[in-house]
Amino acid sequence: MSDTRDYFLYSGPMERLVDFDVIKSISENQKSNAVTLILCTAGGSPDAAYKIGKYLQSKYEDISILISGICKSAGTLLAISANELVFCPYGELGPLDVQMSKQDNLMSLESGLNITEALSMLEQRSRDTFHTAVREVVSGSGGVVSFATAAHSAAELIESMYAPMFGQIDPEEVGSRSRAMRVGEYYGTRLNLKFSNLRDADSMVTLSRNYPSHGFVIDEHEAKSLFNRVRPATNEEKLLIDALGEACRFPKPQLEFLHVSHIYEEINKGTAANGDTDHEIAGEADQGKPNGRASSSRTRKNKVSSGNDSIETGPT
């Protein structure tokens, strides 16, 4: 194996079926025991993220995941498989809460935590209302009404107010969502075994349950409170991101998986020779796009921006 690193770009959704093609591409292009994966995804299947993460760990002794732009949900899960996280200024992770189809609306997604939050809110509101009602009845009667009578009246009030809302909650739905939410935690715990980059068990709980929204921004500063090894991108890594363009910052609608090691090597040679960061990359990027559903056309060309030029990657 070479002493250099392998470099790959993953831009697009995390899906089953294409995970096999990603693994196949990594196997065909591996030249080193160290890898940097530039990861840009809005998320998707935790199963696919787990498969790719476990494969990377089986093939590489040094895994860096470069967070160059949006990297949410299942992308965060895959990031747990690395021994270090590398952030560009615009890089962001997101919580691990599973996105599920809304009931009677399969085209719309919602966080698996929504129903848990709703139950917690209703429980807290009903408890607060009960205590308030009891205090007001007892104090308002000047002690004439006993606590037992006030509590009975307050309980009837709570039932009339909150019973219709609690009645709309399906216990089976609560159970299925609770099980789905545990998937990310279980996969994350297993992916963390090799490098232990998560600070502790509380970090996993925070990622999967404690953030207020699915879109919450976990930037480099926030990530340092969750992971042991987090660093900013080097100048060469930033140049690589600039060379590859928007695919590193905004996920492609369909997966683009590219082997880009030689582009980084050209950048590294240029900065070493010139002593500055104004090196332009020329040539073609190796195409590592998987087959599968994430690639709609096997013959169309994909453009990767590099400064004022563009690099076209040929048909797969």
C-alpha positions as CSV (number, residue, x, y, z in Angstrom):
1,M,0.0,0.0,0.0
2,S,1.1,3.6,-0.7
3,D,2.0,6.0,2.1
4,T,-0.3,8.6,0.5
5,R,-4.0,8.9,1.3
6,D,-7.0,8.0,-0.9
7,Y,-9.5,10.8,-1.5
8,F,-13.2,10.2,-2.4
9,L,-16.1,12.6,-2.8
10,Y,-19.6,11.5,-1.7
11,S,-22.3,14.0,-2.8
12,G,-26.0,13.0,-2.7
13,P,-28.5,10.9,-0.7
14,M,-27.6,7.9,1.4
15,E,-29.5,5.0,0.0
16,R,-29.6,1.2,0.0
17,L,-28.6,-0.6,-3.2
18,V,-26.1,2.2,-4.1
19,D,-24.1,1.5,-1.0
20,F,-22.9,-1.7,-2.7
21,D,-21.7,0.3,-5.6
22,V,-19.9,2.8,-3.3
23,I,-18.2,-0.1,-1.6
24,K,-17.2,-1.6,-4.9
25,S,-15.7,1.7,-6.1
26,I,-13.7,2.0,-2.9
27,S,-12.4,-1.5,-3.3
28,E,-11.3,-0.9,-6.9
29,N,-9.6,2.4,-6.2
30,Q,-7.9,1.8,-2.8
31,K,-4.2,2.5,-2.9
32,S,-3.5,3.3,0.7
33,N,-4.3,2.4,4.3
34,A,-5.5,6.0,4.9
35,V,-8.5,7.7,3.4
36,T,-10.2,11.1,3.4
37,L,-13.9,11.0,2.5
38,I,-15.5,14.3,1.5
39,L,-19.0,13.8,2.6
40,C,-22.0,16.0,1.5
41,T,-25.4,14.6,2.1
42,A,-28.8,15.5,3.4
43,G,-29.1,12.0,4.9
44,G,-31.2,9.0,4.0
45,S,-30.9,5.3,5.0
46,P,-29.0,4.6,8.3
47,D,-28.6,1.1,7.0
48,A,-26.6,2.3,4.0
49,A,-24.5,4.7,6.2
50,Y,-23.7,1.8,8.6
51,K,-22.7,-0.5,5.7
52,I,-20.3,2.1,4.2
53,G,-18.9,3.0,7.6
54,K,-18.1,-0.6,8.5
55,Y,-16.5,-1.3,5.1
56,L,-14.3,1.8,5.5
57,Q,-13.2,0.6,8.9
58,S,-12.4,-2.9,7.6
59,K,-10.2,-1.5,4.8
60,Y,-8.5,1.6,6.3
61,E,-6.5,2.2,9.5
62,D,-6.9,6.0,9.2
63,I,-10.2,7.5,8.2
64,S,-10.8,11.2,8.0
65,I,-14.2,12.5,7.0
66,L,-14.1,16.0,5.6
67,I,-17.3,17.9,6.3
68,S,-17.2,20.4,3.5
69,G,-20.9,21.5,3.4
70,I,-24.2,20.0,4.4
71,C,-23.9,16.6,6.1
72,K,-27.0,15.7,8.0
73,S,-28.7,12.7,9.6
74,A,-27.3,9.5,8.1
75,G,-24.3,11.5,7.1
76,T,-23.6,12.2,10.8
77,L,-24.0,8.5,11.4
78,L,-21.3,7.7,8.8
79,A,-19.1,10.5,10.3
80,I,-19.0,8.5,13.6
81,S,-17.0,5.8,11.8
82,A,-14.0,8.1,11.3
83,N,-11.0,8.6,13.7
84,E,-11.1,12.3,13.0
85,L,-13.5,14.9,11.6
86,V,-12.3,17.8,9.4
87,F,-14.4,20.9,9.0
88,C,-14.5,23.6,6.3
89,P,-15.9,26.9,7.5
90,Y,-19.3,26.1,5.9
91,G,-19.4,22.5,7.0
92,E,-22.2,21.3,9.3
93,L,-23.4,18.0,10.8
94,G,-26.9,17.4,12.0
95,P,-28.8,15.4,14.7
96,L,-29.3,11.6,14.3
97,D,-33.1,11.7,14.7
98,V,-34.8,9.4,12.1
99,Q,-37.0,11.0,9.6
100,M,-40.3,9.1,9.1
101,S,-43.3,9.4,6.8
102,K,-46.2,11.3,8.2
103,Q,-49.3,9.3,8.8
104,D,-51.6,9.4,5.7
105,N,-48.9,11.5,3.9
106,L,-46.1,9.3,2.6
107,M,-44.6,12.2,0.6
108,S,-43.9,14.2,3.7
109,L,-41.3,13.5,6.4
110,E,-41.2,14.4,10.1
111,S,-38.7,13.7,12.9
112,G,-39.2,10.5,14.8
113,L,-38.9,12.6,18.0
114,N,-42.0,14.6,17.2
115,I,-44.4,12.2,18.9
116,T,-42.1,11.9,22.0
117,E,-42.0,15.7,22.2
118,A,-45.8,15.9,21.9
119,L,-46.2,13.3,24.7
120,S,-43.8,15.1,27.0
121,M,-45.5,18.5,26.4
122,L,-49.0,17.1,27.1
123,E,-47.8,15.4,30.2
124,Q,-46.1,18.5,31.5
125,R,-49.0,20.8,30.6
126,S,-51.6,18.5,32.2
127,R,-49.5,18.2,35.4
128,D,-49.0,22.0,35.6
129,T,-52.8,22.6,35.0
130,F,-53.7,20.1,37.8
131,H,-51.4,21.7,40.3
132,T,-52.6,25.2,39.4
133,A,-56.3,24.2,39.6
134,V,-55.9,22.6,43.0
135,R,-54.1,25.6,44.5
136,E,-56.6,28.0,43.2
137,V,-59.6,26.0,44.5
138,V,-58.1,25.6,47.9
139,S,-56.9,29.2,48.3
140,G,-59.9,30.7,46.7
141,S,-62.3,28.9,49.1
142,G,-60.4,30.1,52.1
143,G,-59.7,26.6,53.2
144,V,-63.4,25.6,53.1
145,V,-62.9,23.1,50.3
146,S,-60.6,20.2,51.3
147,F,-57.6,19.1,49.3
148,A,-59.3,15.9,48.3
149,T,-62.3,17.7,46.9
150,A,-60.1,20.2,45.0
151,A,-58.0,17.4,43.6
152,H,-61.1,15.6,42.4
153,S,-62.4,18.7,40.7
154,A,-59.0,19.4,39.1
155,A,-58.8,15.8,37.8
156,E,-62.2,16.2,36.1
157,L,-61.0,19.5,34.5
158,I,-57.8,17.8,33.2
159,E,-59.8,14.9,31.8
160,S,-62.2,17.2,29.9
161,M,-59.3,19.3,28.5
162,Y,-56.6,16.7,27.6
163,A,-58.4,13.4,27.1
164,P,-59.4,14.2,23.5
165,M,-55.7,14.9,22.7
166,F,-54.3,11.8,24.4
167,G,-57.0,9.8,22.7
168,Q,-55.5,10.6,19.3
169,I,-52.2,9.0,20.2
170,D,-51.8,5.5,18.8
171,P,-49.7,3.3,21.2
172,E,-48.6,1.1,18.3
173,E,-47.3,4.2,16.4
174,V,-45.5,5.4,19.5
175,G,-43.8,2.0,19.8
176,S,-42.8,1.7,16.1
177,R,-41.3,5.2,16.2
178,S,-39.4,4.5,19.4
179,R,-37.8,1.4,17.8
180,A,-36.9,3.4,14.7
181,M,-35.2,6.1,16.8
182,R,-33.0,3.4,18.4
183,V,-31.6,2.3,15.0
184,G,-29.3,5.4,14.8
185,E,-28.1,5.0,18.3
186,Y,-27.4,1.2,17.9
187,Y,-25.5,1.7,14.6
188,G,-23.6,4.7,16.0
189,T,-22.5,2.8,19.1
190,R,-21.1,0.0,16.9
191,L,-19.4,2.4,14.4
192,N,-17.7,4.2,17.4
193,L,-16.1,1.0,18.7
194,K,-13.0,1.1,16.4
195,F,-11.8,4.7,16.9
196,S,-13.9,5.9,19.8
197,N,-14.1,9.4,18.4
198,L,-17.3,10.2,20.3
199,R,-16.4,11.7,23.7
200,D,-18.8,9.5,25.7
201,A,-22.1,7.7,25.8
202,D,-23.8,11.1,26.5
203,S,-22.6,12.3,23.1
204,M,-24.7,9.7,21.3
205,V,-27.7,10.6,23.4
206,T,-27.3,14.2,22.6
207,L,-27.0,13.5,18.8
208,S,-30.0,11.3,18.7
209,R,-32.4,12.9,21.2
210,N,-31.5,16.3,22.6
211,Y,-31.4,18.7,19.7
212,P,-34.6,20.7,19.2
213,S,-34.9,20.2,15.4
214,H,-33.7,17.9,12.6
215,G,-32.0,20.8,10.8
216,F,-30.0,22.0,13.8
217,V,-26.6,23.1,12.8
218,I,-23.7,21.3,14.4
219,D,-20.7,23.3,13.3
220,E,-17.0,22.7,14.1
221,H,-17.3,24.4,17.5
222,E,-20.3,22.3,18.5
223,A,-18.8,19.1,17.1
224,K,-15.8,19.6,19.4
225,S,-18.1,19.1,22.4
226,L,-19.3,15.8,21.0
227,F,-16.1,14.3,19.3
228,N,-12.6,13.8,20.6
229,R,-10.7,14.6,17.3
230,V,-12.0,17.6,15.3
231,R,-9.8,19.9,13.3
232,P,-10.1,22.6,10.6
233,A,-9.3,21.8,7.0
234,T,-5.8,22.5,5.7
235,N,-5.1,24.9,2.8
236,E,-4.6,21.9,0.5
237,E,-7.9,20.4,1.6
238,K,-9.7,23.7,1.1
239,L,-8.2,23.9,-2.4
240,L,-9.5,20.5,-3.2
241,I,-13.0,21.5,-2.1
242,D,-12.7,24.6,-4.3
243,A,-11.6,22.5,-7.2
244,L,-14.5,20.1,-6.9
245,G,-17.1,22.9,-6.6
246,E,-20.6,23.0,-5.3
247,A,-20.9,19.2,-5.1
248,C,-18.9,19.5,-1.9
249,R,-21.2,22.1,-0.3
250,F,-24.7,21.1,-1.5
251,P,-25.7,17.5,-1.9
252,K,-26.4,16.3,-5.5
253,P,-30.0,15.1,-6.1
254,Q,-28.6,11.8,-7.3
255,L,-25.4,10.3,-5.9
256,E,-22.0,11.3,-7.3
257,F,-19.2,9.2,-5.9
258,L,-15.8,10.3,-7.2
259,H,-12.3,9.1,-6.7
260,V,-10.3,12.4,-6.5
261,S,-6.9,11.4,-5.1
262,H,-4.9,12.5,-8.1
263,I,-6.5,16.0,-8.0
264,Y,-5.3,16.4,-4.4
265,E,-1.9,15.2,-5.5
266,E,-1.7,17.8,-8.1
267,I,-2.7,20.5,-5.6
268,N,-0.1,19.2,-3.1
269,K,2.6,19.3,-5.8
270,G,1.6,22.8,-6.9
271,T,1.6,24.3,-3.4
272,A,4.9,22.7,-2.6
273,A,6.5,23.9,-5.9
274,N,5.0,27.4,-5.8
275,G,4.9,28.1,-2.1
276,D,1.4,29.6,-2.4
277,T,-2.2,28.6,-2.8
278,D,-2.8,29.9,-6.4
279,H,-2.3,26.6,-8.2
280,E,-4.8,25.6,-10.9
281,I,-5.7,22.1,-11.5
282,A,-5.8,20.7,-15.1
283,G,-6.9,17.3,-16.3
284,E,-9.8,14.9,-15.8
285,A,-11.2,13.6,-12.5
286,D,-11.5,9.9,-12.2
287,Q,-15.1,8.9,-12.3
288,G,-16.2,6.6,-9.4
289,K,-19.9,7.0,-9.8
290,P,-21.8,3.9,-8.7
291,N,-24.3,2.1,-10.8
292,G,-27.6,1.6,-8.9
293,R,-30.5,4.0,-8.6
294,A,-28.5,7.0,-7.5
295,S,-27.1,7.4,-10.9
296,S,-29.9,8.1,-13.4
297,S,-27.7,7.9,-16.5
298,R,-24.6,5.9,-17.2
299,T,-23.6,8.0,-20.2
300,R,-24.2,11.6,-19.2
301,K,-21.1,13.7,-18.2
302,N,-20.8,15.4,-14.9
303,K,-19.0,18.7,-14.4
304,V,-16.8,19.5,-11.5
305,S,-15.9,23.2,-11.1
306,S,-12.3,24.2,-10.7
307,G,-11.8,27.9,-10.4
308,N,-12.6,29.4,-13.8
309,D,-12.2,26.1,-15.6
310,S,-14.3,23.0,-15.5
311,I,-13.3,19.4,-15.4
312,E,-15.6,17.0,-17.2
313,T,-15.8,13.4,-15.9
314,G,-16.5,10.9,-18.6
315,P,-19.2,8.2,-18.9
316,T,-19.2,5.4,-16.4
